[in-house]
């Protein structure tokens, strides 16, 4: 069985936070009351999403234990409500906490399956429908009786349309709902295949009829032949009319389904457009739902009415591009490192002002490339073959060599400036800002700050204030501009003076970040999503501005920003994309 899913996320709560997660085989609605900001709520739910969707459980007890551990580890406020379903084959695991609730519709029967602090598991049946929500959301939609009427004998998509229409006239502040219907996917031929059979059927019938009449005429003589011909002619007419009628019914059904789906998609795109001015995340949820509706339509109508289906697909693409402000950009080659070394193969790159430092671990070299003059200085050293990280500041290169420490380029040679520390865990990033050196240690949940002293650096100190250190296990990058930004696969955290700062994280749905970049002189924060071949441009409060897409961004090893351009490292070549 496969789930058909619809989820509704209302406007932001004035006090507290509510959110939904719908990822593969896991569905969750969560709500917090009290003094928790939107940014804090979004940060927590992103962490929960990453941990839950990357895990697997063999039993309900394991699932419950994991949920409890995540809730405790991420310091989720005590006053929270949760409704979560984990789907595993034909089995469901369900958990509710606080005011969370799960409702079920099986055939024509409807009931509250789970609420308050409870767990359950059970086997799915064809057509089972589940509603995950909270008591607060139920009140806003008119209570149990009204929701019972809404979900009675309807699909999640049609229920979603009814819910949206209801909230056009009622407040949806903090509403969170997920509707799931489990259906068996049957391999049925598309509607268009019946049209082929129609054209084949009549010649087959005529041929068979002709052979039959020929045999009868030889056995019975002329009178009976005329009677047989008349009966045969009537049979042909009957078969023809039946097949034509069947084809018309198929075409009528396809036309009606396209009209209904088109109406639904237009409504979703209109709401996406309205929401985009105040809540980008909610707008992109509407876009995602429109895409889901289109996929179902394609599956149902097969090859019938390709033009109408293609037109709806273009409409969704145009709306998504307009709302998410996507821009397709071309790229051009800027420099080939093989002009300096035929074996050059860059693996990492960082940019400071007009200078790029490119690490070539295979050759044990660092190339310092002037982005203005297009000139290269090559730094060599056998120890560089073990280097894992590179940084540049005021045209001076820094490298991290695991087990050996941090080295700085001075007069064409590398000098150790920080000894290896037994307390280091996994150093994932190095940054220089205002002569201070910062190391991201993902294993120790910390960012170390080193202050410069004569002939080196003082002992490390934690950048974070007391109680402010986050979980950095999944962090993959670091950016500094006075504030410090931590990049995670699906979120960014901002800190100022060691204290968590406001950051909206209004990234596109499904974004998976590989690196974040900024600079003191830049007004933007850049987030690279290699999987999509995109760079998201954000304001420094996290507000989404636009998305740059280019094919080279999927093939690159690293990138940096300078002079309103993206410089992309791809093996031995550097490409540029104008912003």
C-alpha positions in Angstrom: 0.0 0.0 0.0 1.0 3.6 -0.6 -0.1 6.7 1.3 -2.0 9.6 -0.4 -1.1 12.6 1.9 -2.4 16.1 2.4 -1.2 18.4 5.1 -2.5 21.8 6.2 -0.3 24.3 8.1 -2.0 27.5 9.2 -0.6 31.0 9.9 2.1 31.4 12.6 1.0 31.4 16.3 1.3 34.6 18.1 2.5 32.7 21.2 4.2 29.4 20.8 4.8 27.3 17.7 3.0 24.7 15.5 4.4 22.7 12.6 4.1 19.5 10.5 6.5 17.0 9.1 5.6 14.8 6.1 8.6 12.8 5.0 8.5 9.5 3.2 7.1 7.1 5.8 6.9 9.4 8.8 4.2 12.0 9.6 4.1 14.3 12.5 2.1 17.2 13.9 3.6 19.2 16.8 2.5 22.2 18.9 4.2 24.1 21.7 2.6 26.6 24.0 4.2 29.5 25.9 7.5 31.4 25.4 9.0 29.8 22.4 9.7 31.9 19.3 9.0 31.0 15.7 12.7 30.7 15.0 13.3 28.4 18.0 10.4 26.3 17.0 11.6 26.0 13.4 15.1 25.1 14.5 13.8 22.3 16.8 11.5 20.9 14.2 14.3 20.8 11.6 16.4 18.8 14.0 13.6 16.5 14.7 12.9 16.0 11.0 16.6 15.2 10.3 16.9 12.7 13.1 13.5 11.0 12.5 13.7 10.7 8.7 17.3 9.2 8.9 16.3 6.5 11.4 14.7 3.1 11.3 12.9 1.2 14.1 12.0 -2.5 14.4 9.4 -2.2 17.1 7.0 0.3 18.7 9.1 0.3 21.9 12.2 1.4 19.9 10.1 4.1 18.2 8.7 5.4 21.4 12.2 5.4 23.1 13.6 7.3 20.2 10.9 10.0 20.2 11.4 10.5 24.0 15.2 10.7 23.6 14.9 13.3 20.8 12.4 15.4 22.8 14.7 15.3 25.8 17.9 15.9 24.0 16.7 18.9 22.0 15.3 20.7 25.1 11.8 20.8 23.8 9.5 22.8 26.1 7.5 20.7 28.5 4.1 22.0 27.4 3.9 20.4 24.0 1.5 18.3 22.0 2.5 15.7 19.5 0.8 13.3 17.1 3.1 11.0 15.1 2.7 8.1 12.8 5.5 5.8 11.4 4.6 3.6 8.5 6.5 0.3 8.0 5.1 -2.0 5.4 1.5 -2.9 6.5 2.2 -1.8 10.1 1.7 1.6 11.7 3.3 2.9 14.9 1.4 5.7 16.5 2.3 8.1 19.4 0.5 11.0 21.0 1.6 13.4 23.7 -0.3 16.3 25.4 -3.2 17.4 23.2 -2.1 15.4 20.2 -4.8 13.2 18.6 -5.0 10.6 15.8 -8.4 9.8 14.2 -9.2 6.8 11.9 -11.8 6.2 9.2 -12.1 2.6 8.2 -14.7 1.9 5.6 -17.7 3.9 6.9 -16.7 3.9 10.6 -15.0 6.9 12.2 -13.4 7.1 15.6 -10.6 8.8 17.7 -7.9 6.2 17.7 -5.4 7.8 20.1 -5.0 10.9 22.2 -3.1 12.3 25.2 0.0 10.3 26.3 -0.5 7.0 24.5 1.1 4.7 22.0 -0.4 2.0 19.7 0.5 -0.1 16.7 -1.6 -2.1 14.3 -2.0 -3.5 10.8 -3.3 -1.4 7.9 -6.2 -2.2 5.7 -7.0 -1.0 2.2 -8.6 2.5 2.3 -7.6 3.3 5.9 -7.7 7.0 6.5 -5.9 8.8 9.3 -6.1 12.4 10.6 -3.2 13.7 12.8 -3.9 16.9 14.6 -4.2 18.6 18.0 -7.2 19.6 20.1 -6.5 23.3 19.5 -6.6 22.7 15.7 -9.9 20.7 16.1 -11.5 23.6 17.9 -10.5 26.0 15.2 -12.2 23.9 12.5 -15.4 23.5 14.4 -14.9 20.6 16.7 -15.3 16.8 16.4 -18.7 16.8 14.7 -17.6 19.2 12.0 -14.3 17.4 11.2 -16.3 14.1 11.1 -18.5 15.5 8.4 -15.5 16.9 6.5 -13.6 13.6 6.4 -16.6 11.3 5.8 -16.0 9.3 2.6 -13.6 11.7 1.0 -10.0 11.5 -0.3 -7.3 13.6 1.5 -7.1 16.0 -1.5 -10.8 16.7 -1.5 -10.7 17.0 2.3 -7.8 19.5 2.0 -9.9 21.6 -0.5 -12.8 21.7 2.0 -10.4 22.6 4.9 -8.9 25.4 2.9 -12.3 26.8 1.9 -13.4 26.6 5.6 -10.4 28.7 6.7 -11.0 31.3 4.2 -13.7 32.5 6.6 -12.1 31.4 9.9 -8.8 31.9 11.6 -6.2 29.2 11.1 -3.6 30.5 13.5 -1.4 27.6 14.6 -3.5 25.0 12.8 -1.7 21.8 12.0 -3.2 18.7 10.3 -2.0 15.8 8.3 -4.4 13.5 6.4 -3.3 10.1 5.1 -5.2 7.5 3.1 -3.5 4.2 2.4 -4.3 2.6 -1.0 -3.0 -0.3 -2.9 -1.2 0.6 -6.1 -2.6 -1.6 -8.8 -0.9 -1.9 -12.2 -3.8 -1.0 -14.5 -3.5 0.1 -18.1 -4.0 3.8 -18.7 -7.2 5.0 -20.2 -5.5 5.5 -23.6 -4.8 1.8 -24.0 -8.5 1.2 -24.4 -8.5 3.4 -27.4 -6.0 1.1 -29.1 -8.2 -1.9 -28.4 -11.2 -0.2 -30.0 -9.4 0.2 -33.3 -8.3 -3.5 -33.2 -11.6 -4.9 -32.1 -13.7 -4.2 -35.2 -11.4 -5.7 -37.8 -11.1 -8.8 -35.6 -14.8 -9.1 -35.3 -15.3 -8.6 -39.1 -12.7 -11.1 -40.0 -14.2 -13.7 -37.7 -17.7 -12.9 -38.9 -16.7 -13.2 -42.5 -15.1 -16.7 -42.0 -18.2 -17.8 -40.2 -20.6 -16.6 -42.9 -18.4 -18.2 -45.6 -18.7 -21.6 -43.9 -22.4 -21.2 -43.5 -23.0 -20.1 -47.1 -21.2 -23.2 -48.4 -23.4 -25.5 -46.2 -26.8 -23.8 -46.3 -27.2 -22.0 -49.7 -28.3 -18.5 -50.8 -31.5 -17.8 -48.7 -29.8 -18.5 -45.4 -26.8 -16.6 -46.6 -28.8 -13.4 -46.9 -30.3 -13.9 -43.4 -26.8 -14.4 -42.0 -25.5 -11.3 -43.8 -28.2 -9.2 -42.2 -27.6 -10.6 -38.7 -23.9 -10.1 -39.2 -24.4 -6.5 -40.3 -26.5 -5.8 -37.2 -23.8 -7.4 -35.1 -21.1 -5.2 -36.5 -23.2 -2.1 -35.9 -23.9 -3.2 -32.3 -20.2 -3.9 -31.6 -19.2 -0.7 -33.1 -21.7 1.4 -31.1 -20.8 -0.4 -27.9 -17.1 0.3 -28.4 -17.7 3.9 -29.4 -19.9 4.4 -26.3 -17.3 2.9 -24.1 -14.6 5.2 -25.6 -16.8 8.2 -25.1 -17.4 7.3 -21.5 -13.6 7.0 -20.9 -13.0 10.3 -22.6 -15.8 12.0 -20.6 -14.4 10.6 -17.3 -10.8 11.8 -18.2 -12.1 15.2 -19.2 -14.1 15.5 -15.9 -11.1 14.5 -13.8 -8.8 16.9 -15.6 -11.4 19.7 -15.0 -11.7 18.9 -11.3 -8.0 18.6 -10.8 -7.3 21.8 -12.7 -9.8 23.7 -10.5 -8.0 22.3 -7.4 -4.5 23.1 -8.7 -5.6 26.7 -9.6 -6.9 27.1 -6.1 -3.7 25.8 -4.5 -1.6 28.1 -6.7 -3.7 31.1 -5.9 -3.3 30.4 -2.2 0.4 29.9 -2.7 0.7 33.3 -4.3 -1.2 35.0 -1.4 0.8 33.2 1.2 4.2 34.0 -0.4 4.0 37.6 0.8 3.9 36.6 4.5 5.0 33.0 4.8 7.2 31.5 2.1 7.3 28.1 3.7 3.5 27.8 3.7 3.4 29.0 0.1 5.8 26.3 -1.0 3.6 23.7 0.8 0.7 24.7 -1.5 3.0 24.3 -4.5 4.1 20.8 -3.2 0.4 19.8 -2.9 -0.3 21.0 -6.4 2.5 18.8 -7.7 1.1 15.8 -5.8 -2.3 16.3 -7.4 -0.7 16.5 -10.8 1.2 13.2 -10.3 -2.1 11.5 -9.4 -3.8 12.9 -12.4 -1.0 11.7 -14.8 -1.3 8.2 -13.3 -5.1 8.1 -13.6 -5.5 9.4 -17.2 -2.4 7.8 -18.7 -1.7 9.2 -22.1 -5.1 10.7 -22.6 -5.2 14.5 -23.0 -1.4 15.1 -22.8 -1.8 18.7 -23.8 -4.0 19.6 -20.8 -1.8 17.7 -18.4 1.3 19.4 -19.8 -0.4 22.8 -19.5 -1.0 22.2 -15.8 2.6 21.1 -15.3 3.8 24.4 -16.9 1.4 26.4 -14.8 2.8 24.8 -11.6 6.4 25.4 -12.8 5.7 29.0 -13.6 4.0 29.6 -10.3 6.8 28.0 -8.3 9.4 30.0 -10.2 7.5 33.2 -9.5 6.9 32.5 -5.9 10.3 31.1 -5.0 12.0 33.6 -7.3 14.1 31.0 -9.2 16.6 32.1 -11.8 18.3 29.8 -14.3 21.9 31.1 -14.9 24.5 30.2 -17.4 28.1 29.7 -16.4 31.4 30.3 -18.1 34.9 29.0 -17.6 37.1 31.4 -15.6 40.4 29.6 -15.1 42.0 26.2 -15.7 44.5 25.1 -13.1 46.2 22.8 -15.6 47.7 25.9 -17.1 50.0 25.8 -14.1 50.1 22.1 -13.4 48.9 19.4 -15.8 48.0 17.1 -12.8 46.0 19.8 -10.9 42.8 18.6 -9.2 41.2 20.9 -6.7 39.2 19.4 -3.9 38.3 22.5 -1.7 38.2 26.2 -2.2 37.7 29.3 -0.1 37.6 33.0 -1.0 38.6 36.1 0.9 38.1 39.4 -1.0 39.7 38.9 -4.4 41.9 35.9 -3.6 40.9 32.2 -3.8 42.8 29.4 -2.1 42.4 26.0 -3.7 43.5 22.8 -2.0 44.9 20.0 -4.2 45.5 17.2 -1.7 46.5 14.7 -4.3 49.5 16.8 -5.4 50.2 18.3 -2.0 49.6 21.9 -3.3 47.6 25.0 -2.6 46.9 27.4 -5.5 46.4 31.1 -4.6 44.3 32.5 -7.5 43.8 36.2 -8.0 40.2 36.7 -9.1 41.1 40.1 -10.6 44.4 39.4 -12.3 43.9 35.7 -13.0 47.3 35.0 -11.7 48.3 32.0 -9.6 50.9 31.4 -6.9 51.6 27.7 -6.1 52.4 26.6 -2.6 53.8 23.1 -2.2 54.6 20.7 0.7 54.4 17.0 1.2 52.4 17.5 4.4 49.7 19.2 2.3 48.7 15.8 0.9 47.2 15.1 4.3 45.4 18.5 4.6 41.7 18.4 5.2 40.7 22.0 5.3 41.9 25.3 3.8 41.2 28.9 4.7 42.5 32.3 3.3 42.8 35.7 5.0 44.5 38.7 3.6 46.2 36.5 0.9 47.6 34.2 3.5 46.6 30.5 3.4 45.8 28.4 6.5 45.5 24.6 6.5 44.2 22.0 8.9 46.3 18.8 8.9 44.7 16.1 11.1 47.1 14.9 13.8 49.5 17.7 13.1 47.6 21.0 13.8 46.9 24.3 12.1 49.5 25.7 9.7 49.9 29.2 8.1 51.7 30.1 4.9 54.6 32.5 5.7 57.1 33.4 3.0 56.2 30.5 0.8 56.5 27.9 3.5 54.0 26.7 6.2 54.5 27.3 9.9 52.6 25.6 12.6 50.5 28.2 14.5 48.3 25.8 16.6 49.4 22.5 18.0 47.0 19.5 17.7 44.7 19.3 20.7 43.8 16.0 22.3 40.4 17.5 23.2 39.5 18.0 19.5 36.9 15.7 18.1 36.0 16.1 14.5 37.1 19.5 13.1 34.7 20.2 10.2 35.4 23.9 9.3 38.0 26.6 9.9 37.4 30.3 9.6 39.4 33.5 10.2 37.6 36.7 11.2 39.2 39.9 12.5 42.5 37.9 12.9 40.6 35.5 15.3 40.6 31.8 14.2 37.5 29.6 14.6 37.2 25.8 14.4 33.9 23.9 14.2 34.1 20.7 16.2 31.0 18.6 15.3 31.9 15.8 17.6 32.2 18.1 20.7 29.2 20.4 19.9 31.4 23.4 20.0 33.1 26.2 18.0 36.5 27.0 19.3 37.8 30.6 19.3 41.5 31.3 19.2 42.8 34.8 19.8 46.1 35.9 18.2 49.2 36.5 20.3 52.8 37.0 19.4 54.1 34.1 17.4 50.8 32.2 17.3 47.4 31.9 19.1 46.3 31.7 22.7 44.5 28.6 24.1 41.1 27.8 22.7 37.9 29.1 24.3 34.3 28.2 23.4 32.6 30.8 21.3 29.2 30.1 22.9 27.9 31.6 26.1 26.9 29.3 29.0 24.1 27.0 28.0 24.1 28.3 24.4 26.2 25.5 22.7 24.0 23.7 20.2 24.0 20.1 18.9 26.5 20.4 16.0 26.6 16.7 15.1 25.1 17.3 11.7 26.6 20.8 11.1 28.6 20.9 7.8 29.8 24.5 7.5 30.6 27.8 9.2 30.3 31.4 8.2 31.2 34.6 10.1 30.5 38.3 9.5 30.4 39.6 13.1 27.7 37.1 13.8 28.4 33.4 13.5 26.3 31.1 11.3 26.2 27.3 11.5 25.1 25.4 8.4 23.1 22.2 8.7 21.6 20.1 5.9 18.2 21.6 6.3 18.6 24.7 8.5 21.0 27.6 9.5 21.5 28.8 13.0 22.7 32.3 13.8 24.6 33.4 16.9 25.8 36.9 17.9 28.2 37.3 20.8 27.9 33.6 21.6 24.1 33.9 22.1 21.4 32.4 19.7 20.1 35.1 17.4 16.9 35.4 15.5 17.0 33.7 12.1 13.9 32.8 10.1 15.2 29.8 8.0 12.7 30.5 5.2 14.4 27.9 2.9 12.6 26.2 0.1 10.8 22.9 1.0 13.2 20.0 0.7 16.4 22.1 0.6 19.5 20.1 1.5 22.4 22.4 2.3 26.1 21.6 1.7 27.7 24.9 2.6 26.9 28.4 3.7 28.9 31.5 2.8 28.9 35.2 3.8 31.3 38.1 4.5 31.4 41.2 6.5 31.0 43.4 3.4 28.2 41.3 2.0 24.5 42.0 2.7 23.5 38.4 2.0 24.0 34.9 3.2 24.5 32.2 0.5 23.5 28.5 0.9 24.6 25.9 -1.6 22.3 22.9 -2.3 24.4 20.7 -4.6 21.7 18.1 -5.1 19.4 20.7 -6.7 22.2 22.6 -8.4 21.1 25.7 -6.5 22.4 28.6 -4.4 19.8 30.2 -2.1 20.3 33.8 -1.4 19.0 35.0 2.0 19.0 38.2 4.0 21.1 38.0 7.2 17.9 37.5 9.3 17.2 34.4 7.3 14.5 35.9 5.0 14.5 34.2 1.6 15.3 36.4 -1.4 15.9 34.2 -4.4 17.3 31.0 -5.8 20.1 30.7 -8.5 20.1 27.5 -10.5 22.9 26.3 -12.8 23.9 22.9 -14.0 27.6 23.4 -12.9 26.4 23.7 -9.3 25.6 20.0 -9.3 29.0 19.0 -10.6 31.2 21.3 -8.4 33.5 20.4 -5.6 33.3 23.7 -3.8 32.4 27.3 -4.3 32.8 30.9 -3.1 31.4 34.4 -3.7 33.2 37.5 -4.9 32.2 40.7 -6.8 28.5 39.6 -7.1 29.6 36.4 -8.8 29.7 32.7 -7.7 33.0 31.1 -8.4 32.7 27.3 -8.7 35.5 24.8 -8.4 35.0 21.6 -10.5 38.1 19.4 -10.4 40.8 21.4 -12.3 38.6 24.3 -13.5 37.0 27.3 -12.0 33.8 28.6 -13.5 31.8 31.8 -12.7 28.1 32.6 -12.5 27.0 36.2 -12.5 24.4 37.1 -9.9 
